């Protein structure tokens, strides 16, 4: 044990690693049921899936999705699962391994209930899904499958699908996969990376605990040797911990830079908007501006309780119209100016009365309007010229 005292910092790092690994294993073991620990992975043959919508081709060990109906392709496995609750993870290999965040898993608890449940992939997951995130997962499942969305004629290849129980080995694989998985661009990833924030062992907490344990052991060993602490070594350990976390961000940034270049490089502004994640909304607002709204600037009151993001982009997309962003109802002082009301998402308490052709809300508030354009992405109403606000 003399080497421990001779190499106090290295010994402290090794001790911190052993203690942290042991503690994490005990923590995960206590959270795992005995049934899951002794469970086995159940492979699912991809040729057991059938096309419900869209089409493709089946080959031994792989399924190719290449045709879409109204932008969707749906594959389903009618064999189901007798006791889905004994499985926590759905593992699969899907290529190309990028831009798949909107791929949802769907399942029926029972065909008799007629209730379909869906679960989308997490932003950072491209190869497995934690089924416990869905409250309805468990018990008999009569049918399950995937819903693919068409993106520029993309073909998908599915292979090696299996259900796995919540074993310690599988849990560790899931955690490491979350930590290292490449996260594609989204409206959130400009500020956040979610992979390191695993629900049970966040990377930041693990690295921070490891650094603190190492410094604690180092302090104890130096006290045992009756030696002064080396500030440079302490700073080096702190810097190394920060670099471990930052390395993942840099690696993700490098991959995202390549992906962004492949998607947007060499395209005009309109083509870049068409290739973006919110391309549907871009086309929707372009249609409003070019074919629905008058050419001269109009007053437009935007209502949306669900997403500040799209409310904030509306003035940019609808310029030169005068857009007023509201999170509930248009302000009374704008009523006499006329113009339009645009509802991007349903606003609680606000309803359109077909009989009286008015928008109604709250305690008797109303506004005479005429539907100008109806679309799943948003409903546009024109304020009638003879109308005025009532409260």
N, C-alpha and C positions, 0 to 999 in steps of 0.2 A: 504493500500500500504506500510505499515511499513515493512512487511516481505521482500519486494523488496530490501530495504536498509540494512536489517539485513542479508540477504543471497545474497550478490551481485553476486557471481559467478554462483550460481544456477539460479538466476533470469536472468543473462546474457545469459546462455545457453538456457533457455526457450524462451526468447525474440528472440534470434538468430534463433531458430527453427521456431517460428511463422512467423517472417519476411521472412525467406528463403522459407518456404512453400507457403506463400502468393505470393511472387515474382515469384516463379516457376509456380504456377497455372496461374497467369496472363500472363506470358511468353508463356506457352503452349496454353492458351486460344486464344491469339492473332494469333498464328500460325495455329489454327484450323478453318476450314470453318464452316459456319452456317449449311450447309447440313450435314456435318459429325457429328456435335454435336447432331443433332436430329435423326441421323441414328440408325439403329438397326442391331444387329448381325444376320447373315443369316446362320443357320445350314445346312450342306450338308450331306445327307445320304450316308454312305460308300458303301451301296449296289448299288449306282448309278454308281460306277466305274466298268469298264470292263478290263480284261486282254488283252493287245495288244501283249505282249511278256512275256514268262514265264508262270507261273500259280500258283494257290493256291486254297483256299476255302473261301466261303462267308458264314457268319453266321449273325444272326440279330445283328446289331450294331458294327460288326467288320469284317475286311478283313485280311486274313492271306496270306502273300507272302512266298512261300516255294519252288517254282521251277523256274529255270533260263534257259534262252536260250542264249548261248554264253556269259554267265556271267552277263546277264541283265534281269530284270523283269520290265515291263512297265504297269502301270494301267492308264486308261483314263476315264474322265467324258465327254461324248458327249453333255450333256445338256448345258454346257457353262454358260456364264454370259452376260446379256444384257448390263449392265453398270458397268464394273469392276472398273472404276475410283472412285466409291463411297466407295470402300473398301480399307483399307490400310494394314490390318493384316490378315494373314492366320494362324489360330490356329488349332492344331491337337494334338493327343496323339498317339505316336508311341513307341512301345516297341520291344526289349530292348532299353532303353534310353541311348545309348552310341555309339560312333564311327559312327556318321551319318552325318559327315560334308560334304560328297560328294553326299548326296541325293538331286538331283535337281528337282525343279518344272519346268514343261514345259507348254507352252500355245501357242495357235494360235490366233492372232488377228482376222484373217479371213482365212478360209480354201482356199479361192480363191487365196490369195496371195502366198500360198505355203511356207511361211516363219515361221519357228519354233523358238520360243524364249525359252531360259532356264535360270533358276536362281537357283544357289546353296545356300544351307543353309550357314549362317555365321558361323564362327568357334565356337561361343559361344552359338548358338541357337539350342535347341533341341525340342522346343514345339511351336514355332511360327515363322513366316517369315514376315519381313517388305517389302511389295510389292512395295512400293514407291522407293526402291533402284533400280528397273529396269525401265529404261526410257520408255520402250514400254508398260508398264502396264497402262491400261486405255481404255475406249471405249468398244465395244463389243468383247468378247472372245468366240470363237466358241467351243473350246475344251481345257481342261487342265488336268494335271495329274502328276504322280511322276515316276521317273526312279530310280530303286533300283539296286545297284551293289552287286554281290554275294561276301560274305566274309566268307570263311570257312563253307559254307553250312548254313549260318545264315538265320533264319526265322524271318520275321517282322510281327507285328500285328498293323494295322491302325484302329483307332476309334476316334469318337468325333471330326470331322472336321468341321470348320465353317469359314466364312469370316466376319471380323469385320470392322466397320468404324473407323475413326480417332477421337473417342470421348476422352474426358479428362480422363475418367475412364480407358479406354483401353490403352491410352498412358502411364498412370502411371503404369499399370500392365506390360506393355512392358518394361518400364524402370527398374522396380524392378526385372523383370525376367532376363534382361540383366546383372544387377549388381550381381545377386545371382546364375546365371546358372553355372553349372559345365562345364568347358572347357576341352575337351579331348585333348590328346597329338597331336601335329602337328609339322611340321618343324619350326613353328614360336613361339610356346608357350614356348620354352626354354628361350626366352628373353622377351616375351610379353604376357599379359593377356588382351583380347579385351573386355570382358564383362563390365568392369567398364567404358569403353570409349564409352558410348552411344552417338549417334550423336547429340542429343539435350541436354541431361543433363549428362555429364560425371561424374562419381562418384568422381574422384579426384577434379574436380572443385567444386562440391557440398560440399564435406567435407571440402575442403580448405576455401570456402566462409563462411561456418558455423563457423569454428574455428575463422576466422578473425572477423566476426560479433560479436561473443561471447566476444572476447577480447576487441573489440571496446566498446561494452555496459558495460563491466566490468570496463574499464578505465573511462568511463563517470560517472558510479555510484560511483566509489571510489573518483573521483574528487568532486562529489556532496557531499559525506560524509567527504571530506577533510582528506582522509586517504591515506596512501602510498600503492602502488601496492604490492601484494604478489607474489613474483617471483616464489615461489613453485607452486602456483595455476596456474599461467600462463604456466609454464613448464608442469604441469599435463594435461592441456587442449591441448597443442600442442602434447604431447605424446599420449593422448587419440585419437586425430584425426588420427595420424599416425597408431595407433593400429587398428582403424576401417578399414583402407585400407589394412593393412597387414593381418588382420584376414581373408579376402576373399582369399588372396593368399595362406595362410596356409591351409584353408579349401579345396581349390582346389588341393593343393599339397597332402594332405592326401588322397583324393579320387583318385588322379592320381597314387599315390603309390600303392594303392590296385589294381587298374586296370592294372598297369604295371606288378605287381606280377602275376596276373592271366594270362596275355598274354605271358610273357617271362620266368617265373620261371621254372627251371628244364629242359630247352631245350638247345640243343647244339647251337654253334654259327650259323651254317647254318640254323637251325630251327628258331632261333631268327630273322635272316634276312628275312626268309620266312614269318614271322608274322608281320614284320614292315610295315610302311606306304609305303615305296618305294620298296616293295617286287617285283613288276614288273620289276623295273630297275635292282634289284639284279639278278633276273633270266636271264634277258637280257644280262648282262655283264658276268655272269657265262657261258652262252651259247657261247658268243664270245670267251672267253678265252679257253674253253674246246673243242669246236667243229669247230670254224671258224679260229681263229688265229693260227699260227704255235706255236709249243712248245717253241722254242728259242725266247728270248726277241726281240721285234720289236719296231721301232719308231712309235708312234701313236700321231697324231696331232688332238686335240679335239676342235671342233668349236661349240659354243652355245651362242647366244646373249640373250636368254630368262632366263637362270637360272645359276647363279654362283655355286649354291649348288651342282648340279649334275656334273658340270665340276670339282669341287673340290674333289668329291668322286671318280671320274673315276680312278685316279692313284692307289687308295687303292684297288678298285675292279679288276683292270686289272694287278696288280703286278704279275710277275716281269717285265712286259713290260715297256718300257721307254715312259711315257706319257707326252706330252707338252700341257699345257692348253692355248688356245688362245681364245679371245672373238670375233675375226673377221675371218682373214685368216691366214694360216700357214706362218711363216716367211720364206723368200727366202733362208736363209742360211741352212734351214733344207731340202731343196728340193733334193739335191744330195745324201742324206743319204738313200733315199727310205723309205719304210714302208707303213703306212696307214693313211688315213684321216677319222676321225669319226665325223659326223655331228649329234648332238643330237636333235637340233631344227633348223628349217630353218633360215639361215643367210641372211639378206637382201642383195641383190646384188650378191649373190653367186649361180650359177646355174650349173647343169650338162648337157652338150651338148651330147646327145645320138649319133649324127651323127659322131662327131669327138672323142667321148669318152674322153672328157676333162672337168675339172671343170673350169669355167670362172667367172671372177669377175672384178669389177672396169673398168679401162681404158685399156682393152686388156690383163689383167692378166689371165694366164691359166696354168693348170697342167694336163698332161696326166694321167688318172687313169682308173681303171677297177672296176666296182661294185663288191664288195665281199659279202655283206650281206645287204638286205633291210628289214627294220622293222619299224613300226610306232614309236617306241621309239628311233630309230637312224639308220642312213645309214652309212655303212662302205665301203670306197673305198680303193683299193690297188694302190699305186703309181707304175706305170709301170717302170720296170727296165731300159728300154731304154729312159724313159722320163726325162725331166729336166724342171726347172722353166723358165717361160717366163714372162717378165714384160713390 
